Amino acid sequence: MPRCRLGKKLFCEIRGWVPVKRISNARIPWPQTIIGRNRAFILCGDLVRAIRRESNAAVCYWWGVTPQTVTVWRKALDVPVATEGTSRLYRLTAERMPQSARARAIAGCNTPEANAKKSKARLGKPRPAHVREALRQANIGRKLSIERRRKMSEAHKRRGTWPPAAGRPWTAKESALLGTAPDEEIARRIKRTVRAVEGWRQRLKIRKYSSGRGFEKR
């Protein structure tokens, strides 16, 4: 508990400087202030460090508050859902769980219904930067099988996305320019390679431009 006396002020991470009105009666006694008619903990010192590092359950146990209160504190301090203490608590719980119970829990988390729910929750949300970097490092020098590449292609088509390896997607304005000038000129204007312009033109079945003979069939 921080050194304080009733009536003196402490700096709260949420409310700023507030007077100490009372001391809580918990496993770790803590200074509180009065907001309206309600008692409020002064978020400072070890309490703030515990909120940032420990699990929700640990803060509830030692400071005598509800899980909902800790959740409000975490949001106010911009603390993520999974802290170091939360991960440690999950790990210890899993290690002490009987093997049969762990197997049932894993099976329950990977049912078609559970997987569909997890997929829906992640849909449209970009992966964190560290996850993208880890995936990139893991795939360096890795050759994907034909079946894997086919599934990736189908997934991109289903989502209407463009695979990163294909470069930036073609816009309708760029596609409209194809065939109106030589491929080299179009490539220079839209800042693409000649090969990319030629390949996309042929895919759209647009004839090649020729100033002397009109359009060619290629």
C-alpha positions as CSV (number, residue, x, y, z in Angstrom):
1,M,0.0,0.0,0.0
2,P,1.4,3.5,-0.8
3,R,2.3,5.7,2.1
4,C,-0.6,8.1,2.7
5,R,-2.8,9.6,5.3
6,L,-6.5,10.4,5.3
7,G,-7.1,13.8,3.8
8,K,-3.9,13.8,1.8
9,K,-4.0,13.5,-2.0
10,L,-2.7,10.7,-4.3
11,F,-2.4,10.7,-8.0
12,C,-5.0,8.3,-9.6
13,E,-4.2,7.1,-13.1
14,I,-7.9,7.6,-14.0
15,R,-9.1,10.6,-12.0
16,G,-5.9,12.6,-11.4
17,W,-5.1,14.0,-7.9
18,V,-7.8,12.9,-5.4
19,P,-8.0,13.0,-1.6
20,V,-7.7,9.8,0.4
21,K,-11.0,9.3,2.3
22,R,-10.7,5.8,3.6
23,I,-8.6,2.5,3.5
24,S,-10.2,-0.6,2.1
25,N,-10.6,-3.7,4.2
26,A,-9.1,-6.4,1.9
27,R,-6.1,-8.7,1.9
28,I,-4.2,-5.8,0.5
29,P,-5.6,-2.6,2.2
30,W,-5.8,0.2,-0.3
31,P,-6.6,3.9,-0.2
32,Q,-10.0,4.9,-1.6
33,T,-11.6,8.2,-2.4
34,I,-15.3,9.2,-2.6
35,I,-17.0,9.9,-6.0
36,G,-20.5,11.2,-5.3
37,R,-21.8,8.6,-2.9
38,N,-19.6,5.8,-4.0
39,R,-16.2,4.6,-2.8
40,A,-13.5,4.3,-5.5
41,F,-10.1,2.8,-5.4
42,I,-7.2,5.1,-6.2
43,L,-5.3,3.5,-9.1
44,C,-1.7,4.1,-8.3
45,G,1.5,2.2,-7.4
46,D,1.4,-1.6,-7.1
47,L,-2.3,-1.7,-7.9
48,V,-1.7,-0.3,-11.4
49,R,1.3,-2.7,-11.9
50,A,-0.9,-5.6,-10.9
51,I,-3.7,-4.6,-13.3
52,R,-1.2,-4.4,-16.1
53,R,0.6,-7.7,-15.3
54,E,-1.5,-10.0,-13.3
55,S,-4.7,-12.0,-14.0
56,N,-8.2,-10.7,-13.4
57,A,-8.7,-13.3,-10.7
58,A,-5.5,-12.4,-8.8
59,V,-6.4,-8.7,-8.6
60,C,-9.9,-9.6,-7.5
61,Y,-8.5,-11.9,-4.7
62,W,-6.0,-9.5,-3.2
63,W,-7.9,-6.2,-3.6
64,G,-11.3,-7.6,-2.8
65,V,-13.1,-6.3,-6.0
66,T,-15.3,-7.9,-8.6
67,P,-14.2,-9.1,-12.0
68,Q,-16.3,-6.4,-13.6
69,T,-14.4,-3.7,-11.7
70,V,-11.1,-5.1,-12.9
71,T,-12.4,-5.2,-16.4
72,V,-13.3,-1.5,-16.2
73,W,-9.8,-0.7,-14.8
74,R,-8.2,-2.6,-17.6
75,K,-10.1,-0.7,-20.3
76,A,-9.3,2.6,-18.7
77,L,-5.6,1.8,-18.6
78,D,-5.7,0.3,-22.1
79,V,-4.6,-3.2,-20.8
80,P,-5.1,-6.2,-23.2
81,V,-7.3,-9.1,-22.3
82,A,-4.4,-11.5,-21.9
83,T,-1.7,-10.3,-19.6
84,E,1.4,-12.1,-18.3
85,G,-0.5,-13.3,-15.3
86,T,-3.5,-14.4,-17.4
87,S,-1.3,-16.6,-19.6
88,R,0.5,-18.0,-16.6
89,L,-2.9,-18.9,-14.9
90,Y,-4.2,-20.6,-18.1
91,R,-0.9,-22.6,-18.4
92,L,-1.0,-23.8,-14.8
93,T,-4.7,-24.7,-15.1
94,A,-4.0,-26.7,-18.2
95,E,-1.1,-28.5,-16.6
96,R,-3.1,-29.5,-13.5
97,M,-6.1,-30.6,-15.6
98,P,-6.5,-34.4,-15.9
99,Q,-5.5,-35.7,-19.4
100,S,-9.1,-36.9,-20.1
101,A,-10.5,-33.5,-19.3
102,R,-7.9,-31.8,-21.5
103,A,-8.8,-34.1,-24.4
104,R,-12.5,-33.3,-24.0
105,A,-11.8,-29.6,-23.8
106,I,-9.6,-29.6,-26.9
107,A,-12.2,-31.7,-28.8
108,G,-15.0,-29.3,-27.7
109,C,-13.0,-26.3,-28.9
110,N,-12.5,-27.8,-32.4
111,T,-16.0,-28.9,-33.4
112,P,-17.3,-27.6,-36.7
113,E,-19.6,-25.3,-34.8
114,A,-16.8,-23.9,-32.7
115,N,-14.5,-23.5,-35.6
116,A,-17.2,-21.7,-37.6
117,K,-17.8,-19.3,-34.7
118,K,-14.0,-18.6,-34.3
119,S,-13.7,-18.0,-38.1
120,K,-16.6,-15.6,-38.1
121,A,-15.1,-13.6,-35.2
122,R,-11.8,-13.2,-37.0
123,L,-13.3,-12.5,-40.5
124,G,-12.2,-9.2,-41.8
125,K,-9.8,-8.5,-38.9
126,P,-6.1,-8.2,-39.9
127,R,-3.7,-10.4,-38.0
128,P,-1.3,-8.6,-35.5
129,A,2.0,-7.4,-37.0
130,H,4.0,-9.9,-34.9
131,V,1.9,-12.8,-36.2
132,R,2.3,-11.7,-39.8
133,E,6.0,-11.4,-39.4
134,A,6.2,-14.9,-37.7
135,L,4.2,-16.4,-40.6
136,R,6.5,-14.7,-43.2
137,Q,9.6,-16.0,-41.5
138,A,8.2,-19.5,-41.3
139,N,7.3,-19.5,-45.0
140,I,10.7,-18.3,-46.3
141,G,12.0,-20.9,-48.7
142,R,9.0,-23.1,-48.2
143,K,7.4,-24.6,-51.4
144,L,3.7,-25.1,-51.2
145,S,2.1,-28.2,-52.7
146,I,-0.3,-27.9,-55.7
147,E,-3.2,-28.8,-53.5
148,R,-2.3,-26.1,-50.9
149,R,-2.0,-23.5,-53.6
150,R,-5.4,-24.5,-55.1
151,K,-7.0,-24.1,-51.6
152,M,-5.4,-20.7,-51.1
153,S,-6.6,-19.6,-54.6
154,E,-10.1,-20.7,-53.9
155,A,-10.1,-18.9,-50.5
156,H,-9.0,-15.6,-52.1
157,K,-11.7,-15.9,-54.8
158,R,-14.3,-16.7,-52.2
159,R,-13.4,-13.6,-50.2
160,G,-12.9,-11.4,-53.2
161,T,-9.3,-10.6,-52.1
162,W,-6.1,-10.4,-54.1
163,P,-3.1,-12.6,-53.0
164,P,-0.1,-10.6,-52.0
165,A,2.2,-12.4,-54.4
166,A,0.1,-11.2,-57.3
167,G,0.9,-7.5,-56.6
168,R,-1.6,-4.8,-56.3
169,P,-5.0,-5.6,-57.9
170,W,-6.1,-4.1,-61.2
171,T,-8.6,-1.3,-61.2
172,A,-11.4,-0.8,-63.7
173,K,-9.7,2.4,-64.9
174,E,-6.4,0.6,-65.5
175,S,-8.1,-2.2,-67.4
176,A,-9.9,0.3,-69.6
177,L,-6.6,1.6,-70.9
178,L,-5.5,-1.8,-72.2
179,G,-5.4,-1.9,-76.0
180,T,-5.6,1.8,-76.4
181,A,-1.9,2.2,-76.7
182,P,1.2,0.0,-76.9
183,D,1.8,-2.2,-73.8
184,E,5.0,-0.4,-73.1
185,E,3.3,2.9,-73.0
186,I,0.4,1.6,-70.8
187,A,3.0,0.0,-68.4
188,R,4.8,3.3,-68.0
189,R,1.6,5.2,-67.4
190,I,0.2,2.9,-64.7
191,K,3.6,2.0,-63.3
192,R,3.5,-1.7,-64.0
193,T,5.8,-4.1,-65.8
194,V,5.2,-4.8,-69.5
195,R,4.8,-8.4,-68.8
196,A,2.1,-7.7,-66.3
197,V,0.2,-5.5,-68.7
198,E,0.5,-8.1,-71.5
199,G,-0.6,-10.9,-69.3
200,W,-3.7,-9.0,-67.9
201,R,-4.6,-7.9,-71.4
202,Q,-4.5,-11.4,-72.7
203,R,-6.5,-12.6,-69.8
204,L,-9.2,-10.1,-70.6
205,K,-9.0,-11.1,-74.3
206,I,-8.2,-7.5,-75.4
207,R,-6.4,-7.2,-78.7
208,K,-3.0,-5.7,-78.8
209,Y,-2.7,-2.1,-80.0
210,S,-0.9,-1.5,-83.4
211,S,-0.7,2.0,-84.8
212,G,0.0,0.8,-88.4
213,R,-2.5,-2.1,-88.7
214,G,-5.2,-1.2,-86.1
215,F,-5.6,-4.0,-83.5
216,E,-3.8,-7.3,-83.6
217,K,-5.4,-10.5,-82.5
218,R,-2.9,-11.1,-79.7
